[in-house]
Amino acid sequence: MLACYDLASARKTLTAQALAGRPRGLWRWSELLPVRDPAFRLTLGEGDTALVKTGQLGQALGMNALYVKDESSNPTGSFKARGLALAVSRALELGVREFVIPTAGNAGGALAAYAARARARAHVYMPADAPLPNQVEVRLFGAELHLVDGLISEAARQAGEAARAHGWFDVSTFKEPYRCEGKKTMGLELAEAFEWSLPDVIIYPTGGGTGLVGMWKAFSELEQMGLIGAQRPRLVSVQAAGCAPVVRAFEQNSDRAQFWEGAQTIASGLRVPGVFADRLILRALRQSQGIALSVTDEEIVQAQRELASQEGIFAAPEGAATLAALYHLLDRGWLDRQERVVLFNTGSGLKYL
Ligand SMILES: *Cc1c(COP(=O)(O)O)cnc(C)c1O
């Protein structure tokens, strides 16, 4: 289920000029967001993250338009804040007071933060081996943390059971439509940053795929509103070699991703063996003439060192995976060094210590 808007009325007030004058943050795009009453719009300062043009790294690769969209400055240190700010706000507007979420780590922290802000209750189901900072933040925000013996798929099973038993609202990826709307704002911000055009290539680390699907939706809405033209970036989905269900499905020309057995990677946000929105992700990749590829944990660690030492960005392993993927794409000749390429650093490396 995805949210729809009256774009004909939205375009009357959501103009490039109006946007530029509004306070920073993702609520600038309120005509394209689901919360109607401004009183319900929670904010901790999410969105409007930096689009950093690379220096040494781009130069060494012969690329003069290589960017990092750095999501690490979001509240709770990852882009999960965008999705949960929206989902919690809209759910509150609809009368929800108690939430439950399965998470690889960051989504649970983000839910717990916005629930604290809203004085609502949150229950978080997380693998027991998720990064310690994720566990600590959930408890500190006052949410109830359930550590699960297994992966996010097992956490999802337990969270779903608890949701049914207690009547809690389940904010699992794509089981409600609004986290995707929050992630969509990354695409809106890119369009504005590129002066109402779009980059040529977006490289995105994919777990549940909310960002890919959300950005693809954002571009279509912007075009219908006359803010951008028909040109689209090629979307690149990056997964870890130890858990790559989307890559496997893409390579097999399938529109469904099969469950990945024995998932393992240091990039905990990519350790998502069962992909609920597989069809939406694969469709966006193909429509954009994009590609899916995986990188090893060793490549991720190496790329993390390079982003840190050459660009001053301490990326999450998921974010570093996009640089590792860029090297492969250059080797294969899949992209041209003159193209405008955006890597998504989806979170802060500090959350993995
Ligand atoms: C959740 C997460 C991802 C995957 O995001 P999706 O939109 O679910 O594909 C990537 N990076 C980090 C840091 C995450 O927390």
The ligand as a Tripos MOL2 file, in Angstrom:
@<TRIPOS>MOLECULE
LIG
   15    15     1     0     0
SMALL
NO_CHARGES

@<TRIPOS>ATOM
      1 C1         17.9860    0.0920    7.3750 C.3       1 LIG1
      2 C2         19.2700    0.5080    6.8420 C.ar      1 LIG1
      3 C3         19.5770    0.3320    5.4820 C.ar      1 LIG1
      4 C4         18.6320   -0.3260    4.5040 C.3       1 LIG1
      5 O1         17.6020    0.5760    4.1970 O.3       1 LIG1
      6 P1         16.2790    0.1700    3.4120 P.3       1 LIG1
      7 O2         15.6560    1.4350    2.9950 O.co2     1 LIG1
      8 O3         15.4470   -0.6160    4.3720 O.co2     1 LIG1
      9 O4         16.6860   -0.6680    2.2520 O.co2     1 LIG1
     10 C5         20.7870    0.8210    5.0160 C.ar      1 LIG1
     11 N1         21.6550    1.4400    5.8440 N.ar      1 LIG1
     12 C6         21.4020    1.6220    7.1560 C.ar      1 LIG1
     13 C7         22.4160    2.3110    8.0020 C.3       1 LIG1
     14 C8         20.1950    1.1700    7.6990 C.ar      1 LIG1
     15 O5         19.9430    1.3800    8.9970 O.3       1 LIG1
@<TRIPOS>BOND
     1     1     2 1
     2     2     3 ar
     3     2    14 ar
     4     3     4 1
     5     3    10 ar
     6     4     5 1
     7     5     6 1
     8     6     7 2
     9     6     8 1
    10     6     9 1
    11    10    11 ar
    12    11    12 ar
    13    12    13 1
    14    12    14 ar
    15    14    15 1
@<TRIPOS>SUBSTRUCTURE
     1 LIG1         1 GROUP 0 **** ****
